[in-house]
Amino acid sequence: MNSVRPAKAPEMEAMATTMSKQLTRKKTAQMQLRTSRSHQRFTAGIVVMAVFTDILGTVIIMPALSTLCAYAEGGPVDSIMQMDISDEAKVEMIKTKVSPHAFKGERGAWSGSPPIPYSLSMNVMLSMSNFGVAAGNLVFGRLSDRLGCKLPMQFCLFMGIVGYLLIYASGIWVKSYYLFALGIVWNGFFGVTASLAQVFFGRVFEGAERDFWVGSVIIMFLLGGTVGGLIVMPFVLNPENGENYFNSIWLAIGLTVFMWFMVTIFVVEPEDTKKEEAPDPSSTPKMATRILWIAIIASGLDHAGDEGTRMCRGTIMSVLFPEWSTIAMQNLLLMALIGVAMLSMVTVLNTKRIFGLPMLAVLGTAATFATQVVLSLDGITAGPYIAIWHGGKMFGFLSTLSCNFIIQE
């Protein structure tokens, strides 16, 4: 045994030297991040692009949901079969409007059509995805407090690749509604790069510069959705039924892999120089705590109302107007929604000093309620239905954005 120990001494010394060099490089990089403006902006640019890629990949996936669930009870296929046209015309319409990758077969089977009615089959999936997002924010928010933001961001990007593979497998190989739902929830849980980015910028920047980079995350959230919609268009328009749609997922995977390497190589975790100065939570004024809780609860209720409005576009519209259930039409609607969100963002930024964030939030909530009442009326055709929905949604975004700004401030 004694003869082994001296042989290990050089190895231990080499390991210690390597670790010392790595620590020195990390400290040097952290110092550059703290003192070099160009290094800060370069790092922030990579983080913002990671957010862009994360949102882009999510948007690429969402337009397919309505047509993939088309064979569910009460879905577009049932609507087509009830039309007063010939059987040959019905078959041709299904072939033209419904994706060949739609989940069909025995209802409820692993490789069959969805086990629940059409609207519910999509809304359950999207609601579960929202729960995944909420859970992911809780888990990775906690981890970012303990480990910093870089490692959770790397992990989320990597697991996003796994989610894309699950979604691709569900549509091309397995033909399973359940596996697709798992992929959607999986991506929701790990799709919290935007939240991590905002925490990261709060630790790197201060004051107006911090607000600028946090605002850029919101902008990239919207821009990523717009570009994602443009990227997916060639895949869904040729042919119109979206037969080549799932090929776009490989593009999302490639971009995510690239950004994972960029974050791994160039992003450094900032030093926690403010740990000793962190305020005691018990010292937070009671009134500020109450306002924060009211804003959080109101934001949750507002999101619940937004879900009702989204149902009008994503599910009810597809049943009332089957021609709008194709991936191409759903993608156009998504791009229009993102444009409305951008308009709402500009409106909030330019009017919050005039009206105040609380008033804008109340106005947005009232508009969302009014939109739902109007859309519940019978006899509205496709054009007015879509116009009313987007008009109401423009004001609906005011409440969402205003609540977010109130919580941050």
KEVO-606324 format. One record per residue: x, y, z of N, C-alpha, C, CB in turn. Coordinates in steps of 0.05 Angstrom, whole numbers, plus 32768, in hexadecimal, padded with zeros to 4 digits. Atoms other than C-alpha are relative to their C-alpha. Last residue first. Glycine has a CB too. Layout:
N
XYZXYZXYZXYZ...
END
This chain:
409
7FFA7FE77FF37CC383B47F3B7FFB7FFF801E7FF080177FF37FE37FF980027CC8836E7F2080078019800F800880027FE37FF180137FEF7C82835B7F3A801E800680007FFB7FE37FF680067FFA7FE47C63839A7F1C80107FEE80137FE27FFE80067FF07FE97FF87C86838E7EDA7FFB8009801D7FF980187FED7FE480077FFF7C6A83487ED5801280178008800A7FF57FE47FFC80107FE77C24835F7EE8801E7FF880027FEF7FE7800080017FED7FEA7C2783957EB180057FF1801B7FE6800E80017FE77FF17FFF7C3E83627E7D8001801380188004800F7FE67FEA80137FFB7C0483337E8C801A800F800380027FEB7FE9800280087FE47BD0836B7E9280177FED80077FE67FF280067FF97FE97FEF7BE6838C7E5180007FF7801D7FEC80177FFC7FE380007FF97BE683497E2E800880178012801080017FE67FFB80147FED7B9B83477E33801D7FFE80087FF67FE57FF680047FF47FE67B9683897E0F80057FEC80167FE4800C80027FED7FEA7FFE7BB6836B7DD17FFD800E801B7FFB80157FE97FE7800A7FF67B8F832B7DDE801580168002800B7FEA7FEE800180047FE37B4D834F7DD7801A7FF7800C7FEB7FEC800680047FE67FF37B5F83697D937FFF7FFE801E7FE7800D7FF57FE67FF37FFF7B7C83257D7F7FFE801C800C800C80027FE47FEE800E7FEE7B3B83017D92801B800F800380057FE37FF780077FFA7FE57B0F83357D7280137FF380147FE37FF680067FFA7FE47FFB7B3583307D307FF98008801D7FF080127FED7FE37FFD7FFD7B3582E47D318007801D8007800E7FF77FE67FF8800F7FE87AE982E07D3E801E800480057FFA7FE27FFC80057FF07FE77ADB83187D0C80097FF180197FE3800680027FF17FE780017AFE82EF7CD47FFC801280197FF880107FE87FE380037FFA7AE582AA7CE8800F801B8001800D7FEE7FEB7FF0800D80157A9B82BA7CEC801E800180067FFA800C7FE47FE87FF080087A7682CC7D2C80107FEF7FEC80128007801980037FF3801A7A3082AC7D2F801880117FF77FE9801180008003801180187A2B829C7D78800180117FE77FE67FEF800280197FFC800F7A4682C67DB280007FEE7FE77FFD801D7FF8801380167FF87A7D82A97DDF7FE580037FF17FFA8002801E7FFB8019800F7AB082D37DBA7FEE7FE98007801D7FF8800480077FFC801C7A9183137DD580047FE77FF0801180177FF3801D7FFD80027A9482FC7E1D7FF780027FE37FF680198010800B801A7FFC7ADC82E37E177FE180017FFE80087FF5801B7FFB801180187AF283257DF87FF37FE58003801E7FFD7FFC80127FF880157AD1834D7E3080037FEF7FE78004801E7FFA801B80097FF97AF683257E657FEC80077FEA7FF7800C801B8000801E80037B39832F7E427FE47FF5800680157FF4801280018006801C7B2B837A7E3B7FFF7FE27FFB8017800D7FF1801B7FFA80097B1B83807E857FFD7FFA7FE27FF9801E8005801280157FF67B5C835D7E967FE480047FF780017FFF801F7FFC8019800F7B84838B7E697FEE7FEA8009801D7FF88003800B7FFC801B7B6583CA7E8780037FE67FEF800E80177FF1801D80027FFD7B7383B17ECE7FF380037FE47FF5801780128007801C7FFA7BBC83A37EBD7FE17FFD8001800D7FF7801B7FFD800F80197BC483E77E9B7FF87FE38004801D80027FF680167FF980117BA784097ED980027FF17FE58000801E7FFA801A800C7FF67BD783E37F077FE980067FED7FFA800A801C8003801D80057C1383F47EDA7FE67FF4800A80187FF2800C7FF880107FEA7C0984407EDB7FFB7FE27FFA7FF1800880198017800D7FF37BE184697EAA80077FF180197FF27FEE7FED80187FEF80027C15849B7E917FE97FF480107FF880027FE27FFC7FE77FF07C56847B7EA87FE7801280008018800E7FF6800080077FE37C3E84367E9180048019801180157FEB800680177FF47FF27C2B84527E4C80007FFB801E7FE77FF57FF580047FE480067C6984497E217FE9800D800F7FFB80037FE37FE87FF17FFB7C8484087E3D7FFC801E7FFC80177FF77FEE7FFB7FFF7FE37C3E83EA7E4280188012800680067FE3800B80157FF07FF37C2C83FC7DFA80068003801E7FE57FF47FFC7FFA7FE480077C6E83E27DDE7FEC8012800F7FFF80057FE27FE87FF97FF27C62839F7E028008801E7FFC80187FEE7FF780077FFB7FE47C1B839D7DE98018800880107FF37FE6800B800F7FE77FFF7C3283A67DA17FF88007801D7FE87FFF7FEE7FEC7FEB80037C65836E7DAB7FF3801C8002800F7FFD7FE57FF17FFE7FE77C2F83417DC6801580167FFF800D7FE5800680117FF27FED7C0283517D8A800F8003801B7FE67FF0800480007FE480087C3B833D7D5B7FEF801180137FF680037FE47FE67FF67FF77C4482FC7D838002801E7FF880177FF07FF480017FFC7FE37BF982EE7D7A801A800C800B7FFC7FE4800E80107FE97FFB7BFE82FA7D2F7FFE8006801E7FE47FFD7FF57FF07FE980077C3882C97D2C7FF0801A800480097FFE7FE27FEC7FFD7FEC7C0E82957D51801280197FFB80127FE78002800D7FF57FE97BD382A07D238014800580177FEA7FED800A80077FE480067BFF82957CE77FF3800E80187FEE80027FE77FE77FF27FFE7C1A82557D077FFD801E7FFA80157FF47FED7FFA7FFC7FE47BD4823C7D14801A800F800480027FE4800E80127FEB7FF67BC382487CCB80068005801E7FE37FF87FFC7FF97FE7800D7C0182217CB37FEE8017800B7FFC7FFE7FE17FE87FF57FF37BF781E97CE68007801B7FF480187FED7FFC7FE7800A800B7BB081DE7CCD8018800D800E800180057FE27FF480147FEE7B7581EC7CFC801A7FF57FF57FED7FE980057FEB7FF27FF07B5F822D7CDA800E7FED80127FF4801780107FEB7FF780127B3782097CA38017800E800E7FF480127FEB7FEC801580057B1281E47CDA801680097FEE7FF37FE87FF57FF57FFA801B7AEE82257CEF80167FED7FF9800A801E7FFE80137FEF800E7AC182187D2B800880047FE37FFC801B800E8019801080037AEB81DD7D447FEC80107FEF7FF47FF9801B7FFA801680127B2E81FF7D387FE77FEF7FFB80167FEE800C7FFE7FF6801B7B1482407D5680047FE97FEC801680147FFD801B7FFA80097AFF821C7D96800080097FE37FF3801580118011801880017B4481FC7D9E7FE480077FF57FFD7FF4801B7FF3801980057B7E822B7D977FEE7FE97FFB80137FFA80157FF0800180187B5E826F7D8F80097FE47FF980188012800280107FF680177B24826C7DC080107FFD7FE67FF7801D80058011801780097B4E82417DEF7FEF80087FE87FEE7FF780177FF0801180117B81827A7DF17FF07FE87FF680197FF6800F7FFE7FF2801A7B4C82A97E0C80107FEF7FED800D801B8003801A8001800D7B3B82787E448001800D7FE47FEB800E80118004801C80097B85826E7E547FE57FFE7FF280027FED80177FF38002801A7B8D82BA7E577FFD7FE47FF5801E8007800380117FF380147B5A82BB7E8F800B7FFE7FE47FFA801C80078016801280037B8482897EB77FEC800B7FEB7FF27FFC801B7FF8801580127BC182B47EA97FE97FEC7FFC80197FF1800B7FFF7FF5801B7B9D82EF7EC780087FEB7FEC801380187FFF801C7FFF800A7B8B82C67F057FFF800B7FE37FEF801280128009801B80047BD582B57F0E7FE37FFF7FF580017FF0801A7FF3800A80187BEA82FD7F037FF77FE47FFA801F80018003800E7FF480177BB783157F36800C7FF57FE68002801E8001801A800D80027BD382E47F697FF1800A7FE87FF08004801A7FFB801C80077C1B82FB7F5C7FE57FF27FFC80117FF280157FF78001801C7C0883457F5C80037FE47FF6801A80107FFC80177FF980107BE1833E7F9D80067FFE7FE37FF6801C80078013801780007C1B83197FBC7FE880057FEF7FF87FF9801D7FF4801680107C4C834F7FA77FED7FE87FFF801B7FF8800C80027FF9801C7C1F83877FC0800B7FEA7FEE800F801A7FFA801C800380087C19836480037FFC80067FE27FEE801280118006801C80017C64835C80097FE37FFB7FF780057FF3801B7FF4800A80197C6F83A57FF77FFB7FE27FFD801F8005800080107FF780167C3D83B9802D800B7FF67FE57FFF801F7FFF8018801080027C5F838E80607FEF80087FE87FF08003801A80187FF27FF57CA383AE80547FE77FEF7FFB7FFC801B7FF380117FF580167CDA837B80457FE7800D800C7FF97FE97FED7FFF7FE380007D07837480837FEF800D7FEA801C800A7FFE80137FF67FEC7CF3832C808F7FFF801E800180077FF5801B801B8000800B7D15831A804D7FEC800B80147FF87FE47FF8801080137FF17D588331806B7FE380007FF680018006801F80117FF77FEA7D7D835780367FF17FE9800D7FEC80147FF5801C800880057DB68339800E7FEF800880177FFE7FE27FFB80117FE97FFF7DF5836280197FE37FF97FFD800980147FEC7FFE7FF57FE57E218326802A7FED80188004801C80088006800B80137FED7E0983027FEB8000800C801C80107FE6800080147FF27FEF7E14833F7FBF7FF57FEE80167FE9800A7FEE7FF37FEC7FEF7E5683297FA07FEC800D8013800C80167FEE80167FF77FEF7E3982E87F86800B801580137FF37FE8800E7FFB80027FE37E6D82E27F4F7FE8800B8010801A800F80077FF67FE87FF27E4F82DB7F0A80067FFA801D7FED80177FFD80117FF97FEA7E4982967EE9800B8018800F7FFD7FE880147FF480067FE67E6E82957EA87FED80098016801C800E8003800E7FF47FE97E4F82907E63800E7FF7801A7FE27FF880007FFB7FE37FFD7E8082837E297FF2800C80197FF6800E7FE87FE57FF680057E8B82387E228004801D800980077FFE7FE37FEC800F7FF27E4D82187E41801C800D7FFE80017FE37FF680037FFB7FE37E1D824E7E2A80167FF2800F7FE47FF7800A7FF97FE37FFC7E37824A7DE27FFE8007801E7FED80117FF07FE37FFD80017E3781FD7DE48008801D8005800A7FF77FE47FF5800E7FE87DEF81FC7DFB801E800280017FF77FE2800080017FED7FEA7DDE82317DC780097FF3801A7FE3800A80047FED7FEA80047DF682037D8F8000801380187FF980107FE67FE5800B7FFC7DD081C77DAA801580167FFE80067FE97FEC7FFD80037FE37D9181F17DAF801B7FF480067FEA7FED800B7FFC7FE57FF47D9882097D6780047FFD801E7FE880127FFA7FE67FF680087DA181C17D4E8006801B800D800280037FE27FEB800F7FF17D6681A77D76801B800B7FF97FFE7FE27FF980007FF87FE37D3881DE7D5D80157FF280107FE47FFB800C7FF57FE57FFF7D4D81CF7D158001800B801D7FF080137FEE7FE3800380017D4081867D21800E801A7FFF80077FEF7FE77FF680057FE57CFA81997D38801E7FFC80007FF27FE8800D7FF77FE77FF47CEC81B97CF5800B7FFC801C7FE9801480017FE47FFC80077CEA81737CD6800B801A800C800380027FE17FEE800A7FEB7CAB81677CFE801D80037FF97FF97FE380067FFD7FEE7FE97C8381957CCF80167FF680147FE68002800E7FE37FFD7FFB7C90816E7C8F80068010801A800E800E7FE97FF4801A80007C4881547C8A801E800180087FFD7FF37FE57FEA80017FED7C2E81987C9F800D7FE580017FF58007801B8009800F7FE87BE981937C7D80177FFC80147FF57FE57FF880107FF07FEE7BFC81CB7C4D7FF97FF2801A7FE8800B7FF3801B7FF980087C3381A47C2A7FF1800E80177FF07FE77FF87FFA801280167C6181C97C2880037FE4800A801A800A7FF1800E7FF880187C4482007C5380047FED7FE88008801C7FF8801C80057FFE7C5581E17C967FF080087FE77FF4801080188006801C7FFA7CA081D87C8E7FE27FFA8001800C7FF9801B7FFB801180177CAA821A7C6A7FFA7FE38005801E80027FF880127FFD80177C84823E7CA280077FEE7FE87FFF801C7FF78010801880047CAD82227CDC7FEE80017FE87FEF7FFB80197FF0801780077CE382567CD77FEF7FE87FFA80147FFA80177FF67FFE801C7CB382907CD480107FE87FF78011801A7FFD8016800380127C8E82797D13800880027FE37FEB801580058007801C80007CCF826F7D387FE97FFB7FED7FF87FF7801C7FED800D80117CE482B57D237FFA7FE27FFE801D8004800980057FF7801B7CA582D27D4280127FF17FEC8005801E7FFD8019800B800A7CAA82A87D817FFA80087FE37FE9800980117FFB801D80057CF382B87D8A7FE77FF37FF6800A7FF2801A7FF28002801A7CE283027D8280057FE37FF9801A800F800180137FFB80167CAE82FE7DBA800D7FFC7FE57FF5801C8003801680137FFC7CDB82DD7DEE7FEC80037FE97FF28004801B7FF88018800D7D1583057DD17FEB7FEA8003801B7FF6800C80007FFB801D7CF083447DE480087FE77FF1801380177FF9801C800080087CE283297E2A7FFE80047FE27FF18017800F800A801C7FFE7D2B83177E337FE37FFF7FF780037FF6801D7FF8800E80187D3F835B7E187FF87FE38000801E80027FFC80137FFB80157D17837B7E5080067FF27FE67FFF801E7FFA8019800F7FF87D4283577E837FEA80057FEB7FF78009801C7FFB801C80087D7F83727E5C7FE87FEE8009801A7FF6800D7FFD8003801D7D6683BA7E5D80037FE27FF88018800F7FF5801B7FFE800B7D4D83B77EA580017FFB7FE27FF3801B8006800E80197FF97D93839F7EBB7FE480007FF47FFE7FFD801F7FF5801480127DB283D97E947FF47FE58006801F7FFE8004800C7FFF801B7D83840A7EB5800B7FEA7FEE8005801C7FF4800E7FE880097D9783F67EFC7FF47FFE7FE4801380178000800F7FF07FEC7DC983BE7F067FF180167FF28012800A801680047FE380057DE883877EDC7FF0800D80167FF180047FE57FEA7FF5800F7E0783427EE87FFE801F7FFE80027FF47FE47FE780037FF17DDC83257F1F8017800D7FF280057FE3800480027FF27FE77D99833F7F0480197FFE80117FE97FF580107FFB7FE380057DAF83297EBF7FFE801180197FEC800A7FEB7FE47FFC80087DB582E17ED78007801E7FFC80077FF07FE77FF180027FE77D7182E37EF9801E80067FFB7FFC7FE4800E80067FE87FF17D5282FB7EB8800E8001801B7FE1800280047FF27FEA800C7D7682C57E917FFB801A80107FF880047FE37FE480027FF77D5E828F7EC1801080187FF5800C7FE67FF780007FF97FE47D1682A57EB4801C7FFF800B7FEE7FEC801080057FE47FFD7D2182A47E6980008009801D7FE480077FF37FE87FF180057D4282607E6B7FFC801E8003800A7FFA7FE480007FE97FEE7D0582417E8C801A80117FFC7FFE7FF7801D7FFF7FE880117CF5820E7E567FFE801980107FE980007FEC7FE47FF880047D0881D17E808002801A7FEF800F7FEA7FF37FF180017FE77CC281C67E9D801D800A7FFD80017FE3800B800A7FEB7FEE7C9E81DD7E5F8010800180197FE37FFC80067FF57FE780097CCA81B27E327FF6801880117FF980047FE37FE380017FFB7CB981757E5C800D801A7FF7800D7FE87FF07FFC7FFA7FE37C6F81877E5C801E800180077FF27FEB801180097FE57FFB7C6F818A7E1080048008801D7FE280037FF87FEC7FEE800B7C98814B7E097FF9801D800480037FFA7FE27FE980017FEF7C6A81257E39801680137FF6800C7FE3800180067FF17FE97C2E813C7E118017800180147FE77FF5800E7FFF7FE480087C4E81227DD17FFA801280187FEB80067FEA7FE47FF980017C5A80E07DF48004801D7FF7800F7FED7FEC7FF57FFF7FE57C1280DC7E09801D80087FFF7FFC7FE5800E80097FE87FF37BF780ED7DC4800D8004801B7FE180018003800D80017FE67C1F80B57DA67FFA801B800B80127FF18014801C7FF680067C3280AA7D5D7FF08000801A7FF37FEE7FEB8013800D7FEE7C7080827D737FE380077FFA80078007801D7FFA801C7FFB7CA180917D3A7FEA7FF28010801A7FFD800F7FF5800E80177C9080D37D1980027FE28005801B800B7FF9800E7FFC80197C6380FA7D4880097FEF7FE98003801D7FF8801C80047FFC7C7780E17D8D7FF080037FE67FF5801480148007801C7FFF7CBF80D87D797FE27FFB8002800E7FF380187FFC800B801B7CC581217D647FF87FE27FFF801E80037FF780167FF680117CA681387DA680037FF47FE38001801F7FFF8019800D7FF87CD4810C7DCF7FE980087FEE7FFA8007801E7FFF801B800A7D1081247DA77FE77FF0800880197FF1800B80057FFF801D7CFD816C7DB380007FE47FF5801580127FF2801C7FFB80057CF8815E7DFE7FF980017FE37FF8801A800D800E80197FFB7D3D813F7DFF7FE280037FFB80057FF7801E7FFA801280177D59817D7DDE7FF27FE68003801F7FFC7FFD80127FF880167D3681A77E1380047FF07FE78004801E7FFA801880107FFD7D5B817D7E477FEB80097FEC7FF58003801C7FFB801C80077D9C819A7E2D7FE77FEF800280167FF580127FFC8002801D7D8381E27E2E80047FE37FF7801880117FF7801A7FFB800E7D6781DA7E7480037FFE7FE27FF4801B8008801180187FFC7DA881BB7E8E7FE680037FF27FFC7FFB801E7FF5801580107DD381F37E717FEE7FE78001801C7FF9800980057FF8801C7DA582287E8F800A7FEA7FED800C801B7FF9801C800680067DA582047ED37FF980077FE37FEE800F80128004801D80007DF282057ED17FE37FF87FFB80097FF4801A7FF5800D80177DF7824E7EBC7FFA7FE27FFF801E80047FFF8012800380177DC6826C7EED800B7FF07FE97FF8801B7FF67FFD7FEC80157DE882657F307FEE7FFA7FE8801D80027FF77FEB800780137DED82267F59800780167FED7FF97FE77FF17FEC80107FF47DC482357F9880197FFC7FEE7FF57FE480077FF77FF47FE77D98826E7F8380177FF1800D7FE8800280147FF07FE880077D9582547F3C8009800F80197FF080127FEE7FE4800880077D7F82117F58801180177FF97FFF7FEC7FE87FF280087FE87D4382307F7A801D7FF87FFA7FF17FE9800E7FFC7FE77FF17D2E82547F3B800F7FFA80197FE6800E80067FE77FF5800A7D3B82127F168004801C800C7FFF80027FE27FE880117FFD7D0881ED7F408019800E7FF87FFC7FE67FF07FFB80047FE47CD382247F47801A7FF080057FE97FF1800D7FF77FE77FF47CD9823A7EFF80067FFD801E7FEB80167FFC7FE47FFC80097CD581F27EE7800B801A800C800180017FE27FEF80117FF07C9681E67F11801D80047FF97FF97FE37FFC80007FF77FE47C7482227EF280127FF080127FE38000800B7FF17FE77FFF7C8A820F7EAC8001800A801C7FF380157FED7FE4800780027C7281C77EB780128019800180057FF17FE67FF7800A7FE67C3081E17ED0801D7FF880007FEE7FE880097FFE7FE87FEF7C2A82097E9080087FF8801D7FE6800F80007FE77FF280077C3A81CA7E68800480198011800080087FE27FEA800F7FF37C0481A57E8E801B800C7FFA7FFF7FE37FF680017FFA7FE37BD481DC7E7A80167FF1800F7FE47FF9800C7FF57FE67FFC7BEA81D67E3280008008801D7FF180157FEF7FE3800180067BDF818B7E31800D801B800580047FF87FE37FF3800F7FEA7B9C81907E54801E80007FFC7FF57FE380017FFE7FEF7FE87B8881C77E24800C7FF280187FE5800B80077FEB7FEC80027B99819E7DE78004801180197FFA80127FE87FE6800E80067B73815E7DF7801780147FFD7FFD7FEF7FE77FF380097FE77B3C81887E18801B7FF37FFB7FED7FED800F7FF87FE97FF17B2B81AB7DD7800F7FF980197FE8801280077FEC7FF0800E7B2B816A7DB0800A801880107FF4800A7FE6800A7FEF80167B06813C7DDF801580147FF77FE7800F800880137FEC7FF77B2E810B7E0B7FF880127FE9800B801180188015800E7FF07B5680CB7DFE7FE980128008800C7FF4801880017FF77FE47B7F80EA7DC57FE87FF4800F7FFE801F800180097FE47FFE7B8480BE7D877FFD8009801D7FE580047FF1801A7FFA800B7BAC807E7D897FFA801E80017FEB7FF0800E7FFB7FF6801B7BF480687D947FE580057FF280117FEC7FEF7FE67FF380007BEF805F7DDF8006800D7FE580167FED80087FEA801280037BA480517DD9801B800F80007FFD7FEE7FE77FF580067FE67B7280847DF480187FEC7FFF7FEB7FF580117FFF7FEA7FED7B4980867DB5800A7FF6801B7FE4800D8003801180057FE97B5A804D7D8580048017801580067FE5800D8002801C7FF87B7B806A7D477FED7FFD8018801B7FF480078019800D80087B9480AF7D3880007FE380077FFA80057FE2800480177FF07BC980E07D517FE47FF47FFA80038006801F80147FFC7FEB7BD781107D187FFC7FE5800F7FE6800A7FF57FF5800A7FE77C1781007CF17FED80048017801A801080067FFF801D80007BF381047CAE800C7FF4801A80117FF67FE87FE5800B80027BE3814C7CC17FFF7FE27FFF8012800980177FF7800E7FE77B9C81617CB5801B7FF37FFB7FEB7FEB800980007FEE7FE87B8581967C82800D7FF380197FE4800880067FF47FE580057B9481777C3E8004800F801A7FEF800F7FED7FE48003800A7B8A812D7C4E800E801B7FFD80007FF17FE67FF080097FEA7B4D813E7C78801D7FFD7FF87FF57FE5800B7FFD7FEA7FEE7B3181677C3F80117FF880187FE5800B80097FED7FEE800C7B3D812F7C0D8005801880127FF6800A7FE47FE5800C7FFF7B1B80FD7C39801580127FF680007FE57FF17FF880017FE47ADF812B7C43801C7FF480037FEC7FF080107FF77FE57FF97ADC813A7BF880098001801D7FE980137FFB7FE67FFB800D7ADB80EF7BE9800A801C80077FFD7FFD7FE17FEB800E7FF17AA480E57C1C801B80057FF47FFA7FE280027FFC801C80067A7A811A7BFA80167FF3801180067FFC7FE27FF1800480187A68815B7C1C80047FE27FFB801C800F80028012800A80157A3681707C51800F80007FE57FE680127FFE80077FED80167A6981787C887FEF7FF27FEB801A800B7FF3801C7FF77FFD7A65814A7CC57FF880137FEA7FFC800D801B8011801680067AA681257CB27FE28007800280067FE980137FFF8005801D7ACB81677CAF7FEC7FE97FF9801C7FF97FF7800E7FEA800D7AB681797CF67FFE7FFC7FE2800D801B8006801D80047FFB7ACA81347D0F7FF080167FF27FFA7FFF801E8008801780117B0E813D7CEE7FE27FFB800480117FE7800780047FF9801C7B1581837D0C7FF77FE97FEE8019800C7FF57FEB7FF1800D7B0B816A7D537FFA80077FE3801A7FF1800280087FE480047ACD81557D79801480127FF27FF9800C801A801D7FFC80017AED81157D927FF8801D7FFE7FF27FF38019800D80027FE77B3781167D837FE280047FFD800C80148015801280177FFF7B4D810A7D3C7FF37FFC801B80107FE77FF880187FFC80117B6881517D337FED7FE88002800980047FE48017800A7FF07B97814B7D6F7FE780007FF07FFD801180197FF8801B7FF67BD681517D437FE97FF480108019800280118003801480157BB3818A7D1D80087FE48009801080087FE8801C800380087BA981B47D5B7FFC7FEB7FEB7FF5801B7FF68011800D7FEC7BED81A87D7A7FE47FFB7FF67FFF801080198008801B80097C1881B67D3D7FEB7FF4801280187FEE7FFF8015800080157C1B82017D497FF67FE57FF8800A800F7FE8801C7FFB7FF87C3F81F77D8D7FEC7FFF7FE97FFF801A800E801080177FF97C8081D67D787FE280058002800A7FF4801A8000801280167CA5820D7D537FED7FE98005801C7FF57FFA80137FF680137C91823D7D8A7FFE7FEE7FE88007801D7FF7801B80057FF57CB682137DBE7FEB80097FEC7FFD8010801A8006801D80027CF582117D937FE47FF9800B80157FF0801080038007801C7CF5825C7D897FF87FE37FFD801980067FF0801C7FF880077CEA82687DD47FFA7FF87FE37FFC801E80038013800F7FF07D2982417DE67FE380067FF880048006801E8001801B800B7D51825E7DAD7FEC7FEF800F801C7FF38002800B7FFF801B7D4182A67DC07FFC7FE47FF5801180117FED801C7FFC7FFC7D5082987E0A7FF17FFF7FE57FFA801B800E800980197FF57D94827C7DF67FE280018006800F7FF9801A8004801280177D9D82B97DCA7FF77FE48009801A7FFE7FEF80197FF8800E7D9282E57E077FFA7FEE7FE88002801E7FF6801780087FEF7DC682BE7E2E7FE680077FF28002800D801C8003801D80027DF882C57DF57FE87FF68010801A7FF2800A800A8006801B7DEC83107DF07FFC7FE27FFC8013800A7FEB801D7FFB80007DF483177E3B7FF47FFA7FE57FFB801E8007800C80167FF17E3982F67E377FE180048000800A8000801D7FFD801980107E4F83257DFF7FF27FE9800E801E7FFA7FFC80137FFF80167E3283617E2480027FE77FEF800580197FEF801B80017FF67E5683517E647FEC7FFE7FEA7FFA801880128004801C7FF87E9783437E407FE47FFC800B80167FF880158002801080197E9383867E1C7FFB7FE38007801980037FEF801A7FFB800C7E8583AA7E5E7FFB7FEE7FE77FFD801D7FF97FFE7FFA801D7EC1838A7E807FE480037FF4800F7FEA7FF17FF27FE780057EC2838F7ECD7FFF80087FE2801C7FFE800980077FEB7FED7E93835A7EEA800B801B7FF7800B7FFA801B801C7FFC80017E9483297EB07FF7801880117FF17FE7800880067FF3801A7EDF83327EA97FE280067FFE80087FED7FE97FF77FE47FFE7EE683237EF47FFA800F7FE6801E8001800680137FF17FEF7EBB82E57EED8008801D80037FFE7FF3801B80187FFC80107EE682CD7EB27FEB801080107FF47FE67FF77FF97FEC80157F2582D77EDB7FE880077FF080177FF67FEE7FFF7FE77FF27F0682B27F17800780177FEC801680008016801B7FF87FF87EF282797EEA8000801B800D7FF47FEB8012800E7FF880187F3782757ECA7FE4800A800680007FE97FEC7FF47FE780087F5882747F0F7FF2800B7FE7801E7FFE7FFB800A7FEC7FEE7F29823E7F26800A801C7FF980077FF9801D801C7FFC80077F3982147EE97FF4801680117FF17FE6800380027FF180197F83821F7EF47FE480057FF8800F7FF07FEA7FF77FE57FFA7F7E820A7F3D7FFF80117FE7801C8000800C80167FF27FF37F5681CD7F2A8006801D80067FF87FF1801A80167FFC80147F8B81B87EF87FE9800F800C7FF77FE57FF57FF77FEB80127FC381C37F2B7FEA80077FEC801A7FF87FF280017FE67FF17F9E819B7F60800880177FEE80127FFF8019801C7FFA7FFD7F9381627F2E7FFD801B800E7FF17FEA800F80097FF8801A7FDD81637F1C7FE38008800080047FEA7FEB7FF57FE580057FF081617F657FF7800B7FE5801E7FFF8002800F7FED7FEF7FC181277F71800A801D7FFC80027FF8801D801B7FFD800C7FDF81027F367FF08014800F7FF27FE57FFF7FFF7FEE8018802681117F4E7FE580037FF380137FF47FEC7FFA7FE57FF8801480F47F94800280137FE7801A8002800F80187FF080047FF380B57F798006801E80067FEA7FF7801280078000801C803580907F6D7FE880127FFB7FFA7FE47FF67FEF7FED800E804C80A37FB37FF980037FE2801D7FF8800380047FE47FF9800F80827FD0801280147FF280028003801D80137FF480128014803F7FAB7FFD801E80057FE57FF380047FF37FFB801A805680277FCB7FEC800E7FEC80097FE67FF37FEE7FE87FFE803980308010800C80067FE580167FFB801480107FE880008000800080008011801980007FEE80008018
END
